[in-house]
């Protein structure tokens, strides 16, 4: 929707503004221009969430105590035409 609004206002993507999304999905490739996006590891996040609920060790971290946890996941930049000129 953002790219459509920008283009309707005469803004050229990516020549005048680069656009990037988050949570890469199949629609990003079919956008005009194809949308660059950040891909997240959904399966890993789900597994970690399950382990946290059960109070289990998450990726080599100690078991959760008092409901607090900090887990970092690697993301991946999928570069497409919306950020390349």
TIVO-2410 file (N, C-alpha, C; in nm, 3 decimals):
# residues 85
REC num residu      c1      c2      c3 atome chaine
REC   1      X   0.080  -0.119   0.000     N      A
REC   1      X   0.000   0.000   0.000    CA      A
REC   1      X   0.085   0.127   0.000     C      A
REC   2      X   0.196   0.123   0.072     N      A
REC   2      X   0.283   0.241   0.078    CA      A
REC   2      X   0.340   0.271  -0.060     C      A
REC   3      X   0.387   0.167  -0.126     N      A
REC   3      X   0.445   0.189  -0.259    CA      A
REC   3      X   0.339   0.240  -0.356     C      A
REC   4      X   0.219   0.187  -0.350     N      A
REC   4      X   0.111   0.233  -0.439    CA      A
REC   4      X   0.080   0.380  -0.414     C      A
REC   5      X   0.075   0.420  -0.289     N      A
REC   5      X   0.047   0.560  -0.255    CA      A
REC   5      X   0.158   0.652  -0.303     C      A
REC   6      X   0.282   0.610  -0.281     N      A
REC   6      X   0.395   0.690  -0.327    CA      A
REC   6      X   0.392   0.706  -0.479     C      A
REC   7      X   0.370   0.596  -0.549     N      A
REC   7      X   0.368   0.601  -0.695    CA      A
REC   7      X   0.251   0.685  -0.746     C      A
REC   8      X   0.136   0.677  -0.678     N      A
REC   8      X   0.021   0.758  -0.718    CA      A
REC   8      X   0.051   0.907  -0.702     C      A
REC   9      X   0.140   0.939  -0.608     N      A
REC   9      X   0.181   1.078  -0.588    CA      A
REC   9      X   0.298   1.120  -0.674     C      A
REC  10      X   0.339   1.032  -0.765     N      A
REC  10      X   0.446   1.066  -0.857    CA      A
REC  10      X   0.586   1.037  -0.807     C      A
REC  11      X   0.598   0.969  -0.694     N      A
REC  11      X   0.730   0.937  -0.640    CA      A
REC  11      X   0.783   0.812  -0.708     C      A
REC  12      X   0.908   0.817  -0.752     N      A
REC  12      X   0.970   0.703  -0.820    CA      A
REC  12      X   1.046   0.617  -0.720     C      A
REC  13      X   1.014   0.487  -0.722     N      A
REC  13      X   1.079   0.388  -0.635    CA      A
REC  13      X   1.171   0.304  -0.721     C      A
REC  14      X   1.296   0.287  -0.695     N      A
REC  14      X   1.374   0.336  -0.581    CA      A
REC  14      X   1.452   0.464  -0.611     C      A
REC  15      X   1.429   0.526  -0.726     N      A
REC  15      X   1.509   0.642  -0.764    CA      A
REC  15      X   1.500   0.756  -0.664     C      A
REC  16      X   1.378   0.783  -0.613     N      A
REC  16      X   1.360   0.894  -0.520    CA      A
REC  16      X   1.349   0.847  -0.375     C      A
REC  17      X   1.299   0.729  -0.354     N      A
REC  17      X   1.286   0.675  -0.218    CA      A
REC  17      X   1.296   0.523  -0.223     C      A
REC  18      X   1.374   0.469  -0.131     N      A
REC  18      X   1.385   0.323  -0.119    CA      A
REC  18      X   1.278   0.276  -0.020     C      A
REC  19      X   1.219   0.161  -0.048     N      A
REC  19      X   1.115   0.106   0.039    CA      A
REC  19      X   1.155  -0.037   0.076     C      A
REC  20      X   1.142  -0.068   0.205     N      A
REC  20      X   1.174  -0.202   0.251    CA      A
REC  20      X   1.064  -0.248   0.346     C      A
REC  21      X   1.032  -0.376   0.337     N      A
REC  21      X   0.930  -0.434   0.424    CA      A
REC  21      X   0.993  -0.522   0.530     C      A
REC  22      X   0.908  -0.581   0.611     N      A
REC  22      X   0.953  -0.671   0.716    CA      A
REC  22      X   0.868  -0.795   0.712     C      A
REC  23      X   0.929  -0.910   0.733     N      A
REC  23      X   0.858  -1.037   0.738    CA      A
REC  23      X   0.831  -1.088   0.596     C      A
REC  24      X   0.935  -1.097   0.518     N      A
REC  24      X   0.933  -1.139   0.378    CA      A
REC  24      X   0.824  -1.243   0.349     C      A
REC  25      X   0.744  -1.218   0.246     N      A
REC  25      X   0.643  -1.315   0.204    CA      A
REC  25      X   0.631  -1.317   0.053     C      A
REC  26      X   0.548  -1.407   0.003     N      A
REC  26      X   0.538  -1.428  -0.142    CA      A
REC  26      X   0.484  -1.305  -0.216     C      A
REC  27      X   0.408  -1.220  -0.150     N      A
REC  27      X   0.356  -1.101  -0.216    CA      A
REC  27      X   0.464  -0.999  -0.247     C      A
REC  28      X   0.572  -1.001  -0.169     N      A
REC  28      X   0.680  -0.905  -0.189    CA      A
REC  28      X   0.743  -0.917  -0.327     C      A
REC  29      X   0.755  -1.039  -0.377     N      A
REC  29      X   0.815  -1.060  -0.510    CA      A
REC  29      X   0.725  -1.011  -0.622     C      A
REC  30      X   0.593  -1.016  -0.601     N      A
REC  30      X   0.501  -0.977  -0.708    CA      A
REC  30      X   0.462  -0.830  -0.703     C      A
REC  31      X   0.512  -0.756  -0.603     N      A
REC  31      X   0.485  -0.612  -0.596    CA      A
REC  31      X   0.553  -0.542  -0.712     C      A
REC  32      X   0.512  -0.419  -0.739     N      A
REC  32      X   0.573  -0.343  -0.847    CA      A
REC  32      X   0.627  -0.212  -0.793     C      A
REC  33      X   0.759  -0.197  -0.783     N      A
REC  33      X   0.863  -0.298  -0.808    CA      A
REC  33      X   0.867  -0.400  -0.694     C      A
REC  34      X   0.933  -0.515  -0.718     N      A
REC  34      X   0.945  -0.614  -0.612    CA      A
REC  34      X   1.005  -0.552  -0.485     C      A
REC  35      X   0.943  -0.584  -0.370     N      A
REC  35      X   0.976  -0.521  -0.243    CA      A
REC  35      X   1.091  -0.591  -0.171     C      A
REC  36      X   1.196  -0.515  -0.139     N      A
REC  36      X   1.302  -0.567  -0.052    CA      A
REC  36      X   1.240  -0.588   0.085     C      A
REC  37      X   1.289  -0.688   0.157     N      A
REC  37      X   1.227  -0.719   0.285    CA      A
REC  37      X   1.326  -0.788   0.379     C      A
REC  38      X   1.291  -0.787   0.506     N      A
REC  38      X   1.368  -0.858   0.608    CA      A
REC  38      X   1.297  -0.991   0.633     C      A
REC  39      X   1.368  -1.100   0.616     N      A
REC  39      X   1.313  -1.234   0.640    CA      A
REC  39      X   1.342  -1.274   0.785     C      A
REC  40      X   1.240  -1.320   0.853     N      A
REC  40      X   1.255  -1.363   0.992    CA      A
REC  40      X   1.244  -1.515   1.002     C      A
REC  41      X   1.313  -1.575   1.098     N      A
REC  41      X   1.311  -1.722   1.113    CA      A
REC  41      X   1.189  -1.769   1.195     C      A
REC  42      X   1.074  -1.775   1.133     N      A
REC  42      X   0.949  -1.807   1.204    CA      A
REC  42      X   0.956  -1.938   1.282     C      A
REC  43      X   1.013  -2.040   1.222     N      A
REC  43      X   1.019  -2.170   1.288    CA      A
REC  43      X   1.104  -2.163   1.416     C      A
REC  44      X   1.219  -2.097   1.406     N      A
REC  44      X   1.305  -2.082   1.524    CA      A
REC  44      X   1.236  -2.002   1.635     C      A
REC  45      X   1.165  -1.897   1.596     N      A
REC  45      X   1.095  -1.815   1.694    CA      A
REC  45      X   0.987  -1.896   1.764     C      A
REC  46      X   0.912  -1.975   1.686     N      A
REC  46      X   0.808  -2.060   1.743    CA      A
REC  46      X   0.864  -2.162   1.839     C      A
REC  47      X   0.974  -2.226   1.801     N      A
REC  47      X   1.036  -2.326   1.888    CA      A
REC  47      X   1.086  -2.263   2.018     C      A
REC  48      X   1.147  -2.146   2.007     N      A
REC  48      X   1.197  -2.078   2.126    CA      A
REC  48      X   1.081  -2.036   2.217     C      A
REC  49      X   0.974  -1.986   2.156     N      A
REC  49      X   0.857  -1.947   2.236    CA      A
REC  49      X   0.802  -2.066   2.312     C      A
REC  50      X   0.793  -2.180   2.246     N      A
REC  50      X   0.744  -2.302   2.310    CA      A
REC  50      X   0.834  -2.340   2.427     C      A
REC  51      X   0.966  -2.336   2.404     N      A
REC  51      X   1.060  -2.369   2.511    CA      A
REC  51      X   1.048  -2.271   2.627     C      A
REC  52      X   1.029  -2.142   2.597     N      A
REC  52      X   1.016  -2.042   2.702    CA      A
REC  52      X   0.891  -2.067   2.787     C      A
REC  53      X   0.781  -2.103   2.722     N      A
REC  53      X   0.657  -2.132   2.795    CA      A
REC  53      X   0.679  -2.248   2.890     C      A
REC  54      X   0.756  -2.347   2.847     N      A
REC  54      X   0.782  -2.464   2.931    CA      A
REC  54      X   0.898  -2.441   3.029     C      A
REC  55      X   0.963  -2.325   3.020     N      A
REC  55      X   1.074  -2.295   3.110    CA      A
REC  55      X   1.200  -2.371   3.076     C      A
REC  56      X   1.213  -2.414   2.950     N      A
REC  56      X   1.330  -2.491   2.908    CA      A
REC  56      X   1.443  -2.401   2.862     C      A
REC  57      X   1.560  -2.462   2.848     N      A
REC  57      X   1.678  -2.396   2.795    CA      A
REC  57      X   1.650  -2.353   2.651     C      A
REC  58      X   1.686  -2.231   2.618     N      A
REC  58      X   1.664  -2.180   2.483    CA      A
REC  58      X   1.798  -2.147   2.420     C      A
REC  59      X   1.838  -2.223   2.318     N      A
REC  59      X   1.960  -2.196   2.241    CA      A
REC  59      X   2.083  -2.176   2.329     C      A
REC  60      X   2.102  -2.262   2.426     N      A
REC  60      X   2.221  -2.255   2.509    CA      A
REC  60      X   2.213  -2.155   2.623     C      A
REC  61      X   2.100  -2.087   2.638     N      A
REC  61      X   2.081  -1.996   2.749    CA      A
REC  61      X   2.024  -2.074   2.868     C      A
REC  62      X   2.048  -2.023   2.986     N      A
REC  62      X   1.998  -2.092   3.104    CA      A
REC  62      X   1.844  -2.091   3.105     C      A
REC  63      X   1.785  -2.185   3.175     N      A
REC  63      X   1.638  -2.190   3.183    CA      A
REC  63      X   1.582  -2.057   3.233     C      A
REC  64      X   1.463  -2.028   3.189     N      A
REC  64      X   1.397  -1.902   3.222    CA      A
REC  64      X   1.361  -1.898   3.370     C      A
REC  65      X   1.390  -1.786   3.433     N      A
REC  65      X   1.348  -1.767   3.572    CA      A
REC  65      X   1.268  -1.639   3.583     C      A
REC  66      X   1.165  -1.641   3.661     N      A
REC  66      X   1.080  -1.524   3.686    CA      A
REC  66      X   1.021  -1.467   3.557     C      A
REC  67      X   1.001  -1.550   3.454     N      A
REC  67      X   0.935  -1.507   3.333    CA      A
REC  67      X   1.013  -1.411   3.245     C      A
REC  68      X   1.142  -1.397   3.266     N      A
REC  68      X   1.222  -1.305   3.185    CA      A
REC  68      X   1.315  -1.382   3.093     C      A
REC  69      X   1.323  -1.337   2.970     N      A
REC  69      X   1.415  -1.399   2.875    CA      A
REC  69      X   1.450  -1.299   2.766     C      A
REC  70      X   1.567  -1.317   2.709     N      A
REC  70      X   1.611  -1.234   2.597    CA      A
REC  70      X   1.677  -1.327   2.497     C      A
REC  71      X   1.614  -1.346   2.384     N      A
REC  71      X   1.668  -1.434   2.281    CA      A
REC  71      X   1.681  -1.352   2.153     C      A
REC  72      X   1.795  -1.361   2.088     N      A
REC  72      X   1.820  -1.287   1.964    CA      A
REC  72      X   1.815  -1.384   1.847     C      A
REC  73      X   1.745  -1.344   1.741     N      A
REC  73      X   1.734  -1.427   1.622    CA      A
REC  73      X   1.801  -1.354   1.505     C      A
REC  74      X   1.864  -1.430   1.418     N      A
REC  74      X   1.924  -1.373   1.299    CA      A
REC  74      X   1.816  -1.352   1.194     C      A
REC  75      X   1.821  -1.236   1.130     N      A
REC  75      X   1.731  -1.207   1.019    CA      A
REC  75      X   1.814  -1.200   0.892     C      A
REC  76      X   1.745  -1.193   0.778     N      A
REC  76      X   1.816  -1.190   0.651    CA      A
REC  76      X   1.754  -1.082   0.563     C      A
REC  77      X   1.837  -0.997   0.506     N      A
REC  77      X   1.790  -0.896   0.411    CA      A
REC  77      X   1.772  -0.961   0.275     C      A
REC  78      X   1.652  -0.952   0.220     N      A
REC  78      X   1.623  -1.000   0.085    CA      A
REC  78      X   1.611  -0.875  -0.001     C      A
REC  79      X   1.716  -0.849  -0.077     N      A
REC  79      X   1.720  -0.726  -0.155    CA      A
REC  79      X   1.654  -0.745  -0.292     C      A
REC  80      X   1.556  -0.660  -0.318     N      A
REC  80      X   1.487  -0.662  -0.447    CA      A
REC  80      X   1.487  -0.519  -0.505     C      A
REC  81      X   1.411  -0.500  -0.610     N      A
REC  81      X   1.418  -0.373  -0.685    CA      A
REC  81      X   1.373  -0.249  -0.609     C      A
REC  82      X   1.298  -0.262  -0.501     N      A
REC  82      X   1.250  -0.142  -0.431    CA      A
REC  82      X   1.361  -0.066  -0.358     C      A
REC  83      X   1.480  -0.125  -0.349     N      A
REC  83      X   1.592  -0.055  -0.287    CA      A
REC  83      X   1.713  -0.046  -0.378     C      A
REC  84      X   1.701  -0.092  -0.499     N      A
REC  84      X   1.812  -0.087  -0.595    CA      A
REC  84      X   1.777   0.013  -0.705     C      A
REC  85      X   1.872   0.098  -0.739     N      A
REC  85      X   1.846   0.190  -0.850    CA      A
REC  85      X   1.934   0.158  -0.968     C      A
***
